[in-house]
């Protein structure tokens, strides 16, 4: 077993613990959210473009 020499640790403080319920969204979360929104918008734009191409050129290949 290992021995620990903990001196003045917060674990042994005689004050009540404070629990953080909510955190403000940081820059990383905002950046990740914007990246996700951009990705979804790109996928939707590609789907619309593909639909337009199929509707425009589909009948001449269909028969």
C-alpha positions, 0 to 999 in steps of 0.5 A, a space after each residue: 500500500 502506498 502512503 500519502 503525505 497530504 498536508 493542508 488539503 481541501 479534502 480535510 477543510 472544515 467548511 461545507 462543500 460547494 457544488 457547481 450546478 451550471 457552468 457558462 459555455 466556454 469558447 470550446 463549446 461555442 466553437 464546437 457548436 458552430 462547427 456542428 451547425 456548419 456541418 449540418 448546414 453543409 449536409 443540408 445544402 448538399 442534399 438540396 443540390 443533389 435533389 435539384 440535380 436529380 429533378 433536373 437531369 433525372 428524367 432524361 436518364 430514366 427512360 
